[in-house]
Amino acid sequence: MSNRKELLGKTFVCSCGQTHTVPTQTILYAEDSLERLPSHLESCVQGRRIVLLADTRTWDIAGEQARQSLEKKGWSCQVLMIPDQDSKSPICDDNTFDRMNRCFPKADVALAVGSGVVCDLTKWLAFEHRIPFSVLATAATMNGYTSANVAPTIKGVKTLLVAQAPLAVFAVPSIVANAPFELTAAGLGDVIAKPISTADWIMNHLYNGEPFCRTCSELINSLEPYYFDCPEHIRERRPQAMEALMNALLYSGIAMTMIGTSAPASGGEHLLSHTLDMMSGMDGGEHDLHGRQVGVGTILSAALYEKIFEIQTPQLNSLPTLDRAFWARRLESVSRQYESKVPVTEAMIGKLQDQDRWRKFLDQCRSLSRTPKQIKQCLQAAGAAHTYADIQCSRDRFVDAVLHMHEIRKRPTVVDLAWMLGILPDAAEDIIDQWLTPE
């Protein structure tokens, strides 16, 4: 842990040849975090005007306490409540951003009190207003706390924006442990994707020249046994396991900030979640928490890699034509992403026929990847989502998502590779029946 903490607030030249900067100066996971929050902010912020953003749930959990703690120490605190969407939880989209932006006050720093949506909106708004921000995390639910990335829906399409990382992250262990368990399970689903997303990163490094950093890729390796080897400890909310999960999420976000992309923690498995969210936006159907969907997507991606590892001599195909009818109202935005990817994958075809590079790719990915059985067993033992039914999805809807998830992003992933190798579409339903169907 000490090695990771030594990265906070530092800029350094890495062995990968790149210069990395970690803007986050403080990570405080302690029962007295609320009391210590004002003094930590004083040490890194000029001025005493703070805007606190929360939703109605996180306000009751920690927002009011944070406001009192800040005002007791002389801070001028203005509160912005993020509205619910259609009597449900808030969402991070362009409409909510515009609404909050219109009433965003003058401030020296912003504080997000909450998790995914609250953090992303605060990050986005603070970046727009050119002020720093910090986070009081209320659940171990996602790896975006410490990243510079925002994942909003813009014009109905799940998008990735680069904003800024927080100056500090605060969390109270008892609040994190007592969060609704589905949020903790979502956090496990998000962080368990890391071995698979790293394989996608290696693929893009070897075949598309994407910069790769071993330091970033291995930043949370020592934390993985806490949830991979003892997933029941997450279900039981044991303090050591909860702290390990929270740190894995936080330092996973730092890895993304260090390298400047989502590559260390996001690959093809995340596309399943984004696709399900976009489908929900088109037809009004239900979708689940991002991390719960990502966990299920990780089983799927691991199953695709398992089939890829069996191929000794690749036989390549071009990507199929975009299914324009499926995307209907979202066609313009989706087609821009897909059309940008096609020439990249066409260039990959010749490189994929290089046997030496193919063997290197297989060897490197095998050494770090996890099998679909390992991932499913971990999620199941922890009480997390591990079938399509667990994420409020019918079999037909899930099949649709699997067959269209490669179309929404320009960066190639294992899903594109599976199409190019002829594994998809034919193997989709077999994988779903074997790994993702309720017993």
N, C-alpha and C positions, 0 to 999 in steps of 0.2 A: 504493500500500500504506500510506503514511504516514497518509492520510486515514482509512482503515479502522481503523488501530491507535489513532488518536486517540479513537475511540469507547470503547475498553476502560475499564471501571470508571466510566463517566460517566453522569450524568443530564442531559438537555438538552431544551429546548423545540424541537420540529421545525417546519419550514415547513408540515407537514401540519396543524399546530395541536395535535398531541398531545405529551405529555411522555414521552420514551423513557428507559428505564434499561437499561444493559448491566452486569449483575452480574459478568460475566467480566472479571477484572482483568489477566490475563496469558495470552498465547499464545506459547509458546516452541517453535519448530521448529528444533532445533539438535542436533548430534552429542553435545554435553555436557549435554543436558537432564536425564539421570538424575543427574548430579553436582550440577546446580543446583536440582533439585527441592526438596530440604529447605529451602534458604534462601528460596526463593520462597514456600513454604507458611508458614514462620515469619513472613514479613512480613504475612500476611493472616489468620492463625489464632491464637487464644489457646489455649494448651495444647499438649501434646506427645503426646497419645494419638491414634493413627491406626489405622483399620481398613482393610486393603487387601483388595479383592475382585478375584478373577481366576478363570479356569477353568484346566484342566490345560494347555491350549496356551499361553495368554498368560502363565501363570506361568513356563513354561520360556523364553519369548521375552524377557520383561522384568520379570516379577513378582519373582523372586528378586533381581535386580539392584536393583530399587526398594527392596525390603525392606532390603538391605544398605546402600544409600546412606542411607536414613532412620535406621537404627539407628546407623550410624557417626556421625551428627550428634546423637545423643541422643534420638531419637524412640522411644516405646514403640509397637511395631508388632504388631498382631494380624492374622492372615490368615484370611479366609473364602474357601474354595474353592466356587465355584458348580458344582453337580453337572450332569453330562450328563443328557440326557433320552432314555431308552430306547436307550442305547448310541450316541446321536448327540449333537450339540452341545447346549448348554443352551438353554432357551427362556425368554422373559420372559412369565410368566403368573402368575395368582393363586396357584397351588399352589407354584411355586418361591418366590415372594415370601413366602408364609406360612412356608415351611420356613426360609428365610434370616432372616426377621424374628425367629423364635423364638430363634435363637442369636446375634443381632446384639449385640455388646458395647458397653459404655460407651466413647465416643470423642469427641474434639474435632473430628475431620474424617474423612471417608471418601475413599479413593482408588480409582478404577476403573482397572484395568490390562487393557485390551482394547478392544473396539469395541462393536458394537450392543447385544447382549444384556447384556454385562457393564456397559456404561455405563448402560443403561436401569434395570437392577435396582439398581445403586448409587445412581443418582439418586432412584429411588423410595424405597429404604430410608433414605437420608440425609434425605429430606424427611419421612418418617414419624417419624424420630428427632430431627428439628429440629437437624441439624448440617449444616455446609457440606460440599461435596465437590469434588474435582478429578478430572481424567482424565489418565492416561498412555495416549495413543492408539497402538495398534499397527498400524493400517491406515487407508488413505484410503478408507473403505468406506461412510460414511453422513453425513448432515448433522445428526444428532441430538446430536453431542458437546456443542455449545454452546447447544442449545435447552433450554427449561424443560419440554418435552414428554416424556412417556413413552408408548410405543405397546405396551401389553401385551395379552395375550389374557385376558379375564375371562369366565368361564363360557362359554368357547368362542368368544367374539366379539372380534374385533380392536377395540380401544378406544383412545381418546386421553385421557390424563390430563395435567393441568398440575401439575408439581412445582416444580423449581427449576433454574436454570442453574448451571454449575460456576464456582467461583472462578478456576480456572486450567486450561488445557489444555497438556500437554507432549507432544512427539513427537520421536522420533529419526529423521532422514531415512533412514538406512540400514535401520532396522527397517521403516519404512513402505514403502520401495522393495522390500524383500525379502519382504513379506507375500505369501501366495498370490495369484496374479494375479486369480483370480475375485473376491477382495475388492476389489481396485482397480477392476476392471470394474464391480462393484456400485456403488462410489462414483461412477463416471462416470454410471451409469444413474440414480442418485439426483439428481445435480446437473444433469443435462441436462434434467430435467423443468421447470426454473425458468421458461423462457419460456412454457410451456404453462400451468403453474400460475398464473402472473401473469395470463394471459388469463382464467382462471377467477375470479381475484380481482377483476379489472375488471368482469366480468359481475356478480358479487355486489355490487360497489360501486354500479354503475349501476342495477341492478334490485332489490336488496334492502337498500340503505343500509349495506352493510358498510364500515367505515372503511378507507380506502386511503392508503398512504404511499409517495410516489415515492422517498424516500430508501431505505426498506427494499427496494423493488422493484428498485432499481438498484445495490444495494450490491456485487454481484459482477460487474456488467457488464464491467468492464475485464479480468476474469480469463477470461471465456468464450472469447476467441480462442485461448488456450493449448490448449484441448481441442477446440473446434469447428473451428478452422482446421488444427490439426496433431494429429489424434487418434492418428496412428501414434507420436507421441512418448510418449503414455500407454502404448501397447503395449510400447515400448522402455524404459520406466521412466526416461526422461531426467529428471535432477534438477529442472530448471526447470519441466517439465510436472507432475511429481509434487507439487512445492511449490504450484503454482497450483491443482491439483485439491484438495489438502488445505486450502488457504486458502479456496477456493470453498465447500467443505463446511462449514468452521468459520464463515465469515461468513454463509453461508446460514442456519445455525442461529441466529446472533446476530440476523439480520433477523426470524426468528420470535419470538425473545425480546423484541425491541424493540416489535413490534406486538402481542404477546400472543396470537397464534394461529399456526397452521401455514400460513396463507394465502400467504406469500411463496414457499413451496417445495413445497406439496402441494395437488394438485387431483384432478381425475378420474383422472389417470394412476396415482395411488397406490392408488385403489380396486381396480384390477385385482390388485395385489399382495395387498392385504388380503383380497380375495375368494378368491384362490387359497389363501391360508393358511387361511382358514376352511373351505374345501372339504376341504382336507387334514385339518383337525381333525375333520371329520364322517365322512370315509370312510377315513382312513389313507393316502391317496395321497401321492405325493411333492410337495414344493414346493421352490422354489429360494430363493436369497438375495433379500432384500427389494429391494435396488437393482437387481439384474438383472431382476427382474419389473417394477420401475418403469420401467426403460428401455424394455422392450417395451410397457408401457402408455402411455408417452409417444408412441411411434410411432402407436399406436391413437388417442390423443386428438388428435394433430396431424392425422391423417386425418379425424377428425370435424370439426375446425375448418376444414379445407380445404373440406369440403362445406358447412358453415355459411356460409362466406364467399361462396359462390355464390348465396345466397338474398337477394333484394332485398326481397321482401315476405313476411314470415313468415305461415304458416298454422299455427295452434297446436292442439295436442291436450293433453288432460289426461294425467298419467302413468298407466301401466297399473296394474291391481290387483296388489298384492304376490303373488308366486308362493309361496304358503304351503307347498305340497307340497315345493318344492325345498329350503326351509330346515329343514324337519322339526324336529330337536332344537334348532336355534338360532332358532326362529320367534319366541319371545317377545321376545328382545333385538333381533332385526332389525326386527320389526314396530313396536317403539317408535320406532326411528330413522326408519323410512319414514313412519309416520303423522305424525311431527312435520314432515316435509318437504312432504307433500302440500299443506297450506294455503299454504305459502310459494310453491310452484310455481303454485298456482292464482292467487295474487295477482300472480305474474309475467306471467301470460298477457295481462292488459290492458296492462301496461307494454311488453311485447314488440311490441305493435301500434302503438306510437308510432314513426313512421318516422324522426323526427329522432334519437331516442334509439338506435334500431336502427343507423342509419348511424354515429353516434358510437361505438357499441360495435364495429362492424365495423372502422372506421378505426383505433381504438386497438389492437385485438387484432392486426390485420394488421401493424401497424408493429413489433410486438415478437415475434410468433410465428415459429416455424420450421416448415418443411414436413415432412411425413413422410419425404420423400426425404432431406432434410438430416440429420434425426435418425438415420435408419437408416444412412446412409453413415458418419456419425461413429461410431456404435456398432460397425459392422462393421469399419471401418478400425482401431479401437482394440482389436479382439478381444473385444468385449463381446457380451452376448446381444442378438439382434435378431430372433429368430423364436420361435414358441411351442415348437418343439422344443428350442431352446437352454435353456429354463427347465423342462425335464423334463415337458412338457405335450403331451398328444395334441390333435389338432384338435378333437375333440368336446368335450373337457374345456375347452378354451380358449373355444369358442363359448359353453358354459354360463356361464363366468365373465363373458364380455363382456355377455351378456344379463341378468345378475343383479347386476352390480357397482354399479349405481345404487341398489340397494335397501338398502345396508348403512349409509349415513350420512345424517344429516338436512340437511347443507349441500349445496345444489345445485351441480352442476359441469357441464362440457361434456357429460357423458354424459346427464344429465337433459335438457339443452337439446336434444340430438340426438333423444331420445324425443319431446319436446314438438313438435319441428319435423317429425316423421315420418321422420327419417333412419334411426333405429332403430325396429324391429328389422331391417328389410329389407336395409340396407346392411352389416350386420355381417359376413356371410360374404364379400361382395365385398371389403371392406377387409382381412379376414384373408387372403384369397387373393392380393390384390395386394401387401400390405406385410409380412405376418407368416408366410408359409408358406416353409419351407425350399426352396431351389432344387434 
